[in-house]
Amino acid sequence: MPLSPSELEQEIRVNRKLPQNIREEDQPLFQNWLESSFSMKPSWVLEDAFILQDTVFSWKELRFFDSHTHVFGLGPFPLGKRVLNCALRKWRTIEEGIWIKDEWSANYFHWMTDCLPRIWQGLEKGITDRVILHESYQKLSFVHQSLEMIGVIPVYYSSSENLKVNRLVLTSRTAEFPHFNPKYTLETRERLSKVSQNPQRKIYISRSMAAKRRVLNETEVELILRKRGFEIFHAENLSVQEQVELMGETQLLVSLHGAALTNMIFLPSGSQVLELRNYHDDKTNCYFNLANALGLSYYYTLNEGTEKNTILADFTIDVNALEEVLDSMA
């Protein structure tokens, strides 16, 4: 097996459509995202690779592959610290595995949109169906549930050991956040979705159980939605399998900006997504981008947040705007 990247770095170009209910005054929120490009680093097959804490070193290539193990790479000082910290740890050898993670991977959104696409990239090599993960990932139910669903076997390592991997498939992120590689995103849908013959359900995923990014007038919002035939769910109460099956029966998905909207990946093609967004936020467009990668009809409303930073804000939903857009989606 040659110790070289399987392909050159690729530039991916994407064109996106404006939301279905776009208002002229809101176009600046989306305009800069209509044409985008991003690069995808090559994947490698490495012989006799070393996993030191959270990064990969190849003795034969004489290099760290921190650009594949960390979103923004690592500098010389952090790499040096890892070498020193790992010097006295015990070693374990495994035959083969796929590297799919970085420092963002241990949350639902990044697992589904970054790690699963990297698994598809790794499986393309035809070498192994095992992924290498730190033992902390055993505590994440969505990790072992999704791996079981796709028939991929996790190999866990502990913080007290270094790994030598005889053959390591080293994948890269298939897109730079907040972009999505349509090829691999659609593959996630194809491999996991369980679409019913006639998806008709209207689903609202509430964040009332979340620690942040909650709807302050939740009762009023839920009342409006229930009158229109919506069912109310909390993602925290559902397994990955249950979320996938629910989305497969869904024609219209509504939720506040948050990880639950990641589940649009499992919607049937032709379904509609309504994101409850923050006023004046032209930066937090990952779900607009994701809907476009999936070819879904994307709608939005703008709502008053307790602060400009969407990730930290709670929201008062504009119920008039909500009813107006729901009327247009009927």
N, C-alpha and C positions, 0 to 999 in steps of 0.2 A: 504494500500500500504506500503510495508516494506521500511524503511528508510535505505536502503543499496544499494551498487552498483549492477547493474543488472548482471554484469559479472566481472570476474577478469581481471586485466590488460593483454592485449594481446600483444604478440610479433608477428609482421608481417615480413615475409621474402620475398624478391623479387629478381628475377634473370632477368637481362636485356641483350639485344642483342646489339652488337656494331652497329654503323651506317652502313647503306647499302653501303656507298662509303668510308669506313674507309681506310686510308693509314697507313702503318705500323708505320711510324714515328709519327703519331698522336694518336696512341693507348694510350699513357700515359694520355691524356686528359680525357679519359673515363674509364680507367682500374679500378680505385678505386670505380666506381659506378656500376660495373657489378653484384656484389652480395652485397646486403644491407639488414639490418634489422632495424626495428624501433618499438617502443611500442605505443599502443593506450590505453589511460587511460579509466577506466570504466565510463559509463554514470550513472547518478543518477536520481531518482525521489524523490524530497524533498517536504515535507509538511511544510507550513508556513515559506517559505524562504524569506529572505530580500535581495533586490538589493540596494546596497549602492554605488552610483556613477557609478562605472564600474566593480564592483565585487559582489560576492554572499556570503551571510552569512546564515548559518543554526543555529538557536537557539537550536533546538533539537539535532543536531550533535555537537554543540559547536565548530564550525570551519568555517573558511573562505575557499572557494573553488577557491582560486586565481590561482591554477594550471590549472583550467578549463577556467578562464576568462582572463589570461595573458600568453603570449607565454613562458616567463621565470619566471612566478610567481611574487609574491611581498614579500618583507621583512617585518619585524615587524613595522618599522618606517612608510613606505607608508600605511600600513593597518591602523595603528593608526591615521594617518592624515585623512584618509577617514572617520573613525568613528567620529572624532571631527568635520570635515566639514559637515557631514550629521546630526549631533545632533539636529540642529535647523530647519531642513527642514521639510516641510509638508509631510504627508504620504498619499499614495493612495493604495488601495487594489484591486488586480485583481484576478480572479478566477484561471486562469491557463495560462501557456505559456512555450515556449521552448527558452533556452539560447543557442545562436549559435556563439557569437562573441568574439574577443579579440582585442588587440590594432592594429593589422594589417588588420583588416577586411574591412576597408573603402576604399579599392582599388579593381579594377576590377579583377585582378589575384587572390587575396586572397578570394574575395567574391565567385568567381566561383569554386575555387579549395579547399577552406577550409569551407566556410559557407554553401554552398549548400550541400556538403556531411554531414555536421552536421545536416542539416534539415532532410535528409533521415534517419539519425540515430535517431533523435528525433521523427519522424513520426512513426517509428517502435513500439514505446510504445503504440500507439493507444489512447493517452490521449487528444491531442489537435492539431489543425492545425494553432496555433498562435505563432509567434515568437516575442520576446521582444527586441526592439532596441531603442537606444538613438535617440532623435528627430533629431539630425544632419544627420541621415541616410535618412531622407525625401528628402534631397537635392541631393541625388545620384540617378540619373535616372536609372542606371542599377540595383539598389536594388529594387525599386518598380516595374520596368518592369518585372524583373525575378520572383519576388514573385507573381505578377498577372498571369504570364504564368503557374506557377505550382499550383495556387489556394491556396496559403498560405497567411494568414492575418497578417500584422504587427501590433503590439501594441507598440506605441511610448511613452517614458517617457521623462520628461524634466530634465534639470540640477538642477532645484529648488525643486525637490521632490525625496523621497525615495519610493520604491515599496515594498509592501508585497504581495507575490504570494502564494496563498493557495496550489497550486500544481505546482511545477516547474520541468520541464524536463531539466536537466543540462547535456548537451552533452559535449564531448571532441573533440579535433582535431583528425580526423581519421588517420592522418599521421604527422610525424615530418618533417617540411620543411628542405630540398627540395624534400622530398619523397611524394608519392601519394599512397593511399590505393586503389588498383585496383577495389575492390568490389564497393565502393562508387563512385569512379570516373566514372566507367562504368554506374552506375545508373544515374548519371547526364546526360550522353549521351542518355540513354534510355528514360528518362523522358522529355528531352527538344528537342532532335534532330528532325529535319524534313527532312528526307533523300529522295531525288528524286530517281526515278527508275533507272536512268542512269546518275550518276554524272560525268560530263566531264569538268567542268570549271577549268581554271587555274587562280589562284588569287594571286596577290601581294598586301600586305597591307603595305602601305607607312607610315613612321613616319615623313614625311616632315612638318607636322603641330605640332609635339611634341616639347617640350621645350628642351629636351635632347635626346641623343642616336639617332642622325639623320645620314643619309647617305650623305656624303659630295659630292659624285659624283652621286647624285640621278638621274639627267637627263640622264646620260649615262646608268645607270642601268635600268631605265624605258624603254629606247629605245630598249635595248637588249630584255627585257621581252615582250614588245609589239610586236616585230617582231616574237616572238614565240607564240603569241596568248594569252598572259596574259592580264587580266583586272586589272586596278589599283584602289584600294579603300583606303579610310582613315576611320579607325574605328570610329573616332570622329563624322563622319557624319551619322552613322548608329545606329538605335535603337538596343536593344538586339534581338528583334524579327527578324529584318532584318539581323543581323549578323548570327543568327542561321539558317535562311533560306538560306543565301548565302553559308554557310559552307556545308549545306545539298546537295548542287549542285556542290561541289568542289571536284576535284580529286587530285589537286596539290596545296598546300599552301606554299607560300614563304614570309618570313618577317625577318627583323632584330630582334635580341633578344629584346623582349618587350612584353607588355601586350596583344597585338593583337594576338600573338601566342597562348594565352590561348584558343582562339576559335577553336583550333584543337580538343577540346572536342566534338564539334558538327560535325566533319567530319565523313563521312561514314567509316565503317571499310574497309580496303583495300586502303585508300587514302594515299598520300605521303606528308611529311612535309620537307621543306628545311629551316634550320635556318642559318642566316648569323651571324657568331660568331666572337669573338675577338681572336686574336692570343694568344697562351700560357695560356689561361684561362681554368684551370681544376676544377674550383670551381663553376662557374655559369652554372650548368647542369640541372636546373629545367625543361627545355623544352625537353631535351633528356629523362629525367626521365618520364615526362608526356606522351610523345609519346609512350614509352614502356608500361606504365600502360594501354594505350588505344589500344595497339597492332598495332600501325601505323608504316609505313616504314619511318625511320628518316634519313635525309641527312644533310650535313653541308658544309659550306665553312669557311675558316679562313681569317680574314680581318684585316687591320691595323687600330688600334684604336688610338685616340689622347692621351689615357692613358691606363694603365693596368687595372684599375677598369672599368669593362664592364658597370656597372650601370651609370657611369658618362661620359663615352667616346662618341665621335662621330666617324664615321667610313668612311674610303675609301674602297669601295668594290673591291675586286680582280675580275675584270670582266672576265679574262681568266679562273679562277677557277670556276666562276659562269657558264660560257658557258659550260665548261667541265662537270660539274655535271648535268646540265640541259640535256645535250646530253645523259648521262647515265640513266636519269629518263624517257626519251621518250619511 
